[in-house]
């Protein structure tokens, strides 16, 4: 029996983006953080539809001191500290394991139950280590959970709960976290900056959604800054 597991903090293999003509070239980003949205039930799926990756450019410009403060405020762990239900994960993995045709699996029913429990405990332990980085690590240059935190009451529901997904969609515009966030070299607004102004650019992937809602909220919170978000489908 072969079962491929997707842990909530694992970084999927994102196809290399071919930036459109005129786009600022990016160094190949290192995976950071973890992927929160394909989790609990979906994390145990042995077959998963390839996501429609979207690459984005976010350019932030304005008074230099404001841009500097925003850049510092945006840094975080790149992790959404979801609470995982170990029992639910174990049950999901067990159901997937025992659903395999008997001729294709080499585990007994009891063996499937043991495997499911071991994998669930491993998932919970790794998730706890990832969540512990929140509030301490600043490896991610643009962290939505740092800028627009997911409330504790939502985190307790887990990443696949309908209410949690609805909150993310309403407040971030995406039901998944940002992936492979990088700072863009030589970011520009396309025009000459005013004296005393500065610009910073980010690049990131999403699982087919564009976080317009998050950018709209950031515009309200940082009215002196200009945010330009540009989706760029990955080829």
N, C-alpha and C positions, 0 to 999 in steps of 0.2 A: 504494500500500500504506500502510495506517495501522496503526501499532503503538503502543499506549499503554504506557509503561514506568512501573513502580513501583519507585523506588529505596528502599533499605533505611532511609534516614534521613528520607525524605519523610514529611510528616504528611498522612494521609488527611483528606478533608473529612468531619469528624465532624458529624452532624446536630445542630443546636442542641438542647440538653437542655431539656425543660420540667420543672423541679423539681416533685416531688409537693407537695401541699398541706402547708404547715408546714415545708418545707425552706428552708434558708438560701439566698437568691438569690445567684447568682454573676455576676460580670462575665464577658463573653465572653472566654474564655482565648485567649491567643496561642499558636500552635503552637510547641513547643519540642522540641529533640532530634530524634530520627528514629525511624522505625518499623523495628525489627529483624526482625520475623518474617515478612513476606511476601516474602522475599528470594531471591537467587540464581535459583532456577527460577521461583518465583512472581512475582518482581519483573518478569519479562519477559512475563508473561501479558497478552494483549490484552483478555481478558475475565475479570473477577474478580467472584466473588460478593460482594455487599455484606455486610460484617460485621455481626453482631448486637451493636451497641455497647451496652455497659453503663456507666452513670455510677455512680460510687461516692462515698460520703462516708466518710472515715476521721477519727475523732475520737480524739485522744490527750490524756489528762489524768493529773494526779498532782502530786507536789511540784514547785513552780515551778522549782527549779534543775534537776531531772531533765528537765522538759519543755523547758527552754531548751537543755540539752545535746543532747537528742534532735533538736530542730529544727535545730541547727547540724550535727549528724552526718548528718542526712538530706539535706542539700543536695548537689547534684552537677550534672553536665553533662546528665543525662537521656539518656545515650547508652550503648548496649552496644557496645563496640569489637570487633565481630566481624571476623574475617579473611575477606576475600572471595577466592574463586578466580576470577581473571580469565579463565582458559581455560574454566572451566565456564560462566561468564556468557556469554562470547562464543559458545560452542557452543549454549547454550540460545536466545539471541536469533537466531542463524543458523537454527536449526531452525524457529523460529516464523516467521521471515521467508520462508524458501523453501517453507514449507507453505501459504502463501497461493496461491490459484489464480492461474495465470500471467496471466490477464486482469485481475486485480485488483492486480497489483504492477507497478511500473515499474522494478524493479531486476533486473539479471542475477544469476546465481548468484555470480559474483565480487563484484558490488556488494553483495549480501547479506552476504558474508563480511567485506567492508570495513566495512560499517555495524555489524555485530556487534562487530568488534574495537574500533571507535571508541567505541561505547556502553559496552563492558566497561571500557575504559581510563578513561572518564569516571566510571563508577560507582566504580571503585577509587580514583580521585583524590578524589572527594567523600567516600567512606567514610573515607579516611585523614584528611581535614580534620576530619570529625566526631569520629573516634576521638581525635584530638589534643587535643580539649577535655577529655577525661576526666582528672581530677586537677587541673584548672585552673579550669574554669568551675563556678559554683555557681548558675546561672540556674534550675535545676529545684529546687523546694522539697522534693520527696519523690522521691528517686532510688533505686530498688531495687538498681541495680548498685553504688552507693556503700555502701548498708547491708548488702547480701548479695551480694558480688561474684561474678560468674561466673568460675570458674577459668580460667587461661590455656589449659590443655589443652582445655577445652571451647570457648573462643573460637576456637581454631585450627581446630576442626571446621567452623565456619560455622553460621549460624542455621537451616539447614534439615536439618542432619544429625540422624538419629534419636536419637543419644546426647545431642546438645545439647538437643533438644526435651524429652527425658526428664528431663534435669537441671533445666531450667526448670520443668517441670511439678511435679517433686518438691520443689524448693526455693522456688519462687515461687508455684506454683499457677496459673500462666498461661504460655503459650508465646510471649507477646509482651510487650513493654515497656508501661509505663503511658503514656497519651497525654494531652496537654493538662492537665498537672498544675497546679493552682492552690491558693493558700491561701484558705480560706473565711473570709469576714468574719463576725464575731459568732458564732463557733463556740461551742457550748454542750453540756454533758453532759445537759441537761434537769433538772438539780437544782442546788441551791446548792453552790458549791465550798467546801471547808474552807479555813480560813485558811492562807495560805502555799501554796495549790494553784493550778495554772494549767491552761489547756486550749488546744490548737491543733487546727485542722481543715484537712483537705486535701480536694480534689475531683479526680477523674481519671476518664478513660475507659479501658476495656479492650475487647479484641476478643472479647467474649462470655464471658470467664472472670473469676472472682473470685479474687484472690490470697490465699486463706485460708492457704496454706502459708507465705507470706512473713510474714504477720501473726502466725502462730503462733510462728515463729522469733524475731520481734522481741519478742514477749511474754516469751520465755525470756531474751533478752539484756537486756531492760529490765524486770525484774520489779516495780519500784516504780511503773510506769506502767500505765494502763488503756487498751487499744486497742479501739475499737468500729468495725467495718467494716460498712457498709450499702450493698448493691447497690441501684441505682435505675435501672431500665430507662429509656433515653432514648425519649421519645415523638417 
